[in-house]
């Protein structure tokens, strides 16, 4: 069972920051929700549970203070980051977290890992539409070859992959945990409610 003080040596963390942040107007990775840039907040959280923590991005030079896994495939999708992580380290499972989900905390990570089923391809939360959330998810090593086949067939949606395969889905218990923030208005509303 995962706890707030237990690291899994066979699990790496991956913070997805690869989006253009065009609707936000600035890089979402550096927004400050918790007194520190979000990228720092999430990497610090994941380090409590994971063997190593990486940032998934198009260019290493954009994040010089972090261990970056650059996208290696020529398509636009979070699936690029997930596949690039497995390409980098295929023998480790990956706990993937998007940087634009400000309500992810230690408890929600712990809950996910406690309910993890390593014999399935992935473990993820269900969103309010009862669909799998691919960007707060443990992707097991066994899913790597399946993901490659999926992508080579012309598919690019990690949610579609989860919906069509044998994965462990759990209710979040807290709808805010899966909220992602894409606009400055949304950011300001959250900052106003948290102050």
C-alpha positions as CSV (number, residue, x, y, z in Angstrom):
1,X,0.0,0.0,0.0
2,X,1.3,3.4,-0.9
3,X,1.8,6.0,1.8
4,X,3.0,9.6,1.8
5,X,6.4,8.4,2.8
6,X,7.0,5.5,0.5
7,X,8.7,5.5,-2.8
8,X,8.2,2.9,-5.4
9,X,11.6,2.1,-7.1
10,X,9.7,0.8,-10.1
11,X,7.7,3.9,-10.7
12,X,8.8,7.1,-12.3
13,X,6.9,10.4,-12.3
14,X,6.2,12.4,-15.4
15,X,4.9,16.0,-15.4
16,X,3.3,16.9,-18.7
17,X,4.0,20.5,-19.6
18,X,4.1,20.1,-23.4
19,X,1.0,22.2,-24.3
20,X,1.2,25.6,-26.0
21,X,-0.7,27.4,-23.2
22,X,-2.2,29.6,-25.9
23,X,-5.5,30.2,-24.0
24,X,-3.6,31.1,-20.8
25,X,-1.2,33.5,-22.5
26,X,1.7,32.2,-20.5
27,X,3.3,28.9,-19.6
28,X,0.9,27.0,-17.3
29,X,3.9,25.2,-15.7
30,X,5.0,28.4,-14.0
31,X,1.7,29.6,-12.6
32,X,1.7,29.9,-8.8
33,X,-1.2,28.2,-7.0
34,X,0.6,27.0,-3.9
35,X,3.3,29.6,-3.2
36,X,5.7,28.1,-5.8
37,X,5.5,27.5,-9.6
38,X,3.2,24.6,-10.4
39,X,6.0,22.6,-12.1
40,X,8.0,22.8,-8.9
41,X,4.9,21.9,-6.8
42,X,4.1,18.8,-8.8
43,X,7.6,17.5,-9.2
44,X,8.1,17.9,-5.4
45,X,4.9,16.0,-4.8
46,X,5.8,13.1,-7.2
47,X,9.3,12.8,-5.7
48,X,7.7,11.5,-2.5
49,X,6.3,8.5,-4.3
50,X,8.5,8.0,-7.4
51,X,12.0,6.7,-8.0
52,X,12.8,9.6,-10.4
53,X,10.7,12.5,-11.7
54,X,10.9,13.9,-15.2
55,X,9.3,16.8,-17.1
56,X,7.8,16.0,-20.5
57,X,8.4,18.9,-22.9
58,X,9.1,19.7,-26.5
59,X,12.5,21.4,-25.6
60,X,14.8,20.8,-22.7
61,X,16.0,24.4,-22.9
62,X,12.6,25.6,-21.7
63,X,13.0,23.9,-18.3
64,X,16.7,24.0,-17.5
65,X,16.3,23.2,-13.8
66,X,14.5,19.9,-14.4
67,X,15.2,16.5,-15.8
68,X,13.4,16.7,-19.2
69,X,12.3,14.0,-21.5
70,X,11.8,15.6,-24.9
71,X,9.0,14.6,-27.2
72,X,10.5,12.2,-29.8
73,X,7.5,11.7,-32.1
74,X,6.1,14.0,-34.8
75,X,2.5,14.5,-33.5
76,X,0.7,16.8,-31.1
77,X,-0.8,14.9,-28.2
78,X,-0.1,14.1,-24.6
79,X,0.4,10.6,-25.9
80,X,3.6,11.8,-27.3
81,X,4.9,12.6,-23.8
82,X,3.8,9.2,-22.5
83,X,5.3,7.3,-25.4
84,X,8.5,9.3,-25.2
85,X,8.8,8.5,-21.4
86,X,8.5,4.8,-22.2
87,X,11.0,5.2,-25.0
88,X,13.4,6.8,-22.5
89,X,12.8,4.1,-19.7
90,X,10.7,1.2,-20.9
91,X,11.2,-1.0,-17.8
92,X,9.5,1.5,-15.4
93,X,5.8,2.3,-14.9
94,X,5.0,6.0,-15.2
95,X,2.8,8.1,-12.9
96,X,1.7,10.8,-15.3
97,X,0.4,14.2,-14.1
98,X,-0.6,17.2,-16.2
99,X,0.8,20.5,-14.8
100,X,-2.6,22.3,-15.3
101,X,-4.4,20.3,-12.6
102,X,-3.8,22.5,-9.5
103,X,-5.9,20.4,-7.0
104,X,-3.8,17.3,-7.3
105,X,-2.2,16.7,-3.9
106,X,-0.4,14.1,-1.9
107,X,-3.6,12.4,-0.7
108,X,-5.0,12.1,-4.3
109,X,-1.8,10.5,-5.4
110,X,-1.7,8.2,-2.5
111,X,-5.3,7.2,-3.1
112,X,-4.5,6.4,-6.8
113,X,-1.5,4.3,-5.9
114,X,-3.3,2.5,-3.1
115,X,-5.9,1.3,-5.6
116,X,-3.3,0.6,-8.4
117,X,-3.6,-2.7,-10.1
118,X,-0.2,-3.5,-11.7
119,X,-1.7,-6.5,-13.6
120,X,-3.8,-4.1,-15.6
121,X,-2.5,-1.8,-18.3
122,X,-3.1,1.4,-16.3
123,X,-4.8,2.8,-13.1
124,X,-6.6,6.0,-13.4
125,X,-9.4,8.1,-11.9
126,X,-12.9,8.4,-13.5
127,X,-14.0,11.9,-14.4
128,X,-17.5,13.2,-13.7
129,X,-18.6,11.8,-17.1
130,X,-17.4,8.3,-15.9
131,X,-14.6,8.4,-18.5
132,X,-10.9,7.6,-17.6
133,X,-8.6,10.5,-16.8
134,X,-5.4,9.8,-18.7
135,X,-3.4,12.7,-17.4
136,X,-3.5,11.7,-13.8
137,X,-2.8,8.0,-14.3
138,X,-0.3,5.2,-13.7
139,X,0.7,3.7,-17.0
140,X,2.2,0.2,-16.5
141,X,5.1,-1.2,-18.4
142,X,2.8,-3.7,-20.0
143,X,0.9,-1.0,-21.8
144,X,4.0,0.3,-23.7
145,X,3.8,-2.2,-26.7
146,X,0.1,-1.8,-26.8
147,X,0.4,2.0,-26.9
148,X,2.9,1.7,-29.8
149,X,0.5,-0.4,-31.8
150,X,-2.4,2.0,-31.0
151,X,-0.4,5.0,-32.2
152,X,1.0,3.3,-35.3
153,X,-2.6,2.6,-36.3
154,X,-3.2,6.3,-36.4
155,X,-4.6,6.9,-32.9
156,X,-3.5,9.7,-30.7
157,X,-5.9,10.0,-27.8
158,X,-4.7,8.5,-24.5
159,X,-8.3,8.6,-23.2
160,X,-9.4,6.5,-26.2
161,X,-6.7,4.0,-25.4
162,X,-7.8,3.7,-21.8
163,X,-11.5,3.3,-22.8
164,X,-10.7,0.4,-25.1
165,X,-8.4,-1.6,-22.9
166,X,-8.4,-3.4,-19.5
167,X,-7.6,-0.7,-17.0
168,X,-8.4,0.0,-13.3
169,X,-10.7,3.0,-13.0
170,X,-11.5,4.5,-9.6
171,X,-13.8,7.3,-8.5
172,X,-12.0,10.4,-7.4
173,X,-14.2,11.2,-4.5
174,X,-13.3,14.9,-5.1
175,X,-14.4,16.4,-8.4
176,X,-11.9,19.3,-8.0
177,X,-8.9,17.0,-8.2
178,X,-9.4,16.4,-11.9
179,X,-10.1,20.0,-12.8
180,X,-7.7,21.4,-15.3
181,X,-7.2,25.2,-15.7
182,X,-6.7,26.6,-19.2
183,X,-7.5,30.3,-19.1
184,X,-6.4,33.3,-17.1
185,X,-10.0,33.8,-15.9
186,X,-10.1,30.3,-14.5
187,X,-6.7,30.8,-12.8
188,X,-7.8,34.1,-11.2
189,X,-11.0,32.5,-9.9
190,X,-9.1,29.7,-8.2
191,X,-6.5,32.1,-6.8
192,X,-9.4,34.3,-5.5
193,X,-11.1,31.3,-3.9
194,X,-7.9,30.1,-2.3
195,X,-6.9,33.4,-0.8
